[in-house]
Amino acid sequence: MIGAAGKPMRVLALANQKGGVGKTTTAINLGTALAAVGERVLILDLDPQGNASTGLGIDERSRRVSTYDVLSGKATLAEAKIATNVPRLSIVPATIDLIAFERESTGAGSRHYRLRDVLAAVAGTDDSTYVLIDCPPSLNLLTVNALVAADAVLVPLQCEFFALEGLAQLMRTIEEIRSKLNPKLTIHGVVLTMYDQRTALSDQVVDDVRRVLGDKVYATIIPRNVRVAESPSAGKPVLLYDYRCSGSQAYIQLASEVIERERRMRVA
């Protein structure tokens, strides 16, 4: 898909049906890091909790047009798009109304393709080079819409004992989407989050995940960091909240790695 500037618009879905794995935190901070190096980034908040919107300082009163309105055909993407305090980073916010999307779409033949069609409609007019979709913590119709619209999936995976449990289900869903609805869908990579260097468990999880998934796992590991945890309450990405902390530096490294993988994928 080509954006307004003549550059490819790459759509990445951040998905994991488990909650609390750093999915929204990664969407916010990866988006900020990509914008910092000159990319134009749009975050689509597809979680009814709206945490990505809150984490970027978009209060509920400002969410007059949301992803629900866009998916329902009541508004265009341009009408819902809000600039953030981060240069080159915009967001389409979410509201609790998204909960109704699945119920209202029951029986509609095009229900899996709503988001894909929305993005296709702005090809050549929207200047975003990256669209990051923050999926809800479940494999519901919203997540399926994200996977159908996406070029690739980025999977945040917490460094905990049950890290690999549930990942198999997500991989099966991705394979099913690829075979039935979106043949171009690939796995961009798995990013390990909430790594605690003080525990042997974190190191064991890293070893296990790398052994199972190989080079699908990014080299960058996101550490457990109090500044990352504090920043959403200030309505800021951690890169604005505390640029020098270990969490900020990790997301800068992850952005560099994402861009490098994109270059390799284009060559391939």
MOMOWO-V804679 format. One record per pair of residues at least 12 apart in sequence whose ideal C-beta (glycine too) atoms are under 6 Angstrom apart, sorted by the first residue. I is the first residue (numbers start at 1). GAP is how many residues later the second one is. D is the distance in Angstrom with one decimal. If there is no record, write none. Layout:
# MOMOWO-V804679
i: {I,I}
gap: {GAP,GAP}
d: {D,D}
This chain:
# MOMOWO-V804679
i: {1,2,2,3,3,3,4,4,4,5,7,9,10,10,11,11,11,11,12,12,12,12,13,13,13,13,13,13,14,14,14,14,15,15,15,16,16,17,17,18,19,21,21,22,22,22,23,24,24,24,26,27,27,27,27,28,28,28,29,29,29,30,30,30,31,31,31,32,32,32,33,33,33,34,34,35,35,35,39,39,40,40,40,40,41,41,42,42,42,43,43,44,44,45,45,45,45,46,46,46,46,46,47,47,47,48,48,48,50,52,53,53,55,56,56,57,58,58,63,63,65,65,66,66,66,67,67,68,68,70,71,71,77,77,80,102,112,112,112,114,115,115,116,116,119,133,139,147,148,148,152,152,153,153,154,155,156,156,157,157,158,158,159,159,159,159,159,163,187,189,189,190,190,190,191,192,192,193,194,195,195,196,218,220,220,220,220,222,223,225,225,225,227,227,227,228}
gap: {122,121,122,123,124,125,121,122,123,122,122,119,120,141,120,138,139,140,120,140,142,176,120,122,133,134,137,140,12,13,120,140,120,128,138,139,140,121,122,148,118,135,137,134,171,172,133,27,28,110,130,16,25,105,107,24,27,209,208,209,222,221,224,225,12,58,101,54,205,207,218,219,222,96,221,51,53,54,90,91,48,87,88,89,48,89,48,86,89,48,89,48,89,22,48,49,89,21,87,89,96,100,47,87,89,48,50,51,44,82,40,41,177,28,35,178,24,35,30,32,14,15,27,28,29,25,27,29,30,48,30,43,41,45,12,39,32,36,69,31,30,34,32,33,30,13,34,30,33,34,34,36,21,34,34,35,35,37,33,35,35,36,33,35,36,43,46,42,29,27,29,23,26,27,27,14,29,29,30,26,28,28,39,30,33,34,37,28,23,20,21,22,15,18,20,19}
d: {4.9,5.9,6.0,5.7,5.4,5.7,5.4,5.9,4.2,5.2,5.2,5.6,5.4,5.5,4.5,5.8,4.8,5.0,5.5,5.6,5.1,5.9,4.5,5.9,4.1,5.6,3.9,5.1,6.0,5.0,5.6,5.1,4.4,5.9,5.5,5.6,5.7,5.3,4.9,5.3,3.7,4.9,4.3,4.7,3.5,5.8,4.8,4.6,5.0,5.4,4.8,5.8,5.4,5.1,4.1,5.8,4.8,5.1,5.1,5.6,4.1,5.9,5.9,5.9,5.1,5.5,5.2,5.2,3.9,4.8,4.7,5.0,3.5,5.5,4.9,5.4,4.2,4.2,4.8,5.4,4.9,5.2,5.1,5.0,4.9,4.8,5.1,4.1,4.9,4.5,5.0,5.1,4.7,5.9,5.4,3.7,5.3,5.8,5.8,5.5,4.8,5.8,5.8,5.8,4.4,5.3,4.0,4.8,4.2,4.4,3.8,5.7,4.1,4.8,5.6,3.2,6.0,5.0,4.3,5.3,5.3,4.2,5.4,5.7,4.5,5.2,5.1,4.0,4.7,5.7,5.7,4.8,5.7,5.2,4.5,4.3,5.6,5.3,5.7,5.6,4.2,4.1,5.2,4.1,5.5,4.3,5.3,4.5,4.9,4.8,4.7,3.7,5.9,5.3,4.9,4.6,5.4,5.0,5.3,5.6,5.4,4.9,5.6,5.5,4.7,4.4,4.5,5.1,5.8,5.8,4.8,5.7,5.5,4.9,4.9,6.0,4.8,4.4,4.7,4.8,5.0,4.7,5.3,5.9,4.5,4.3,5.3,4.8,5.1,5.9,5.3,3.7,4.3,4.1,5.7,3.7}
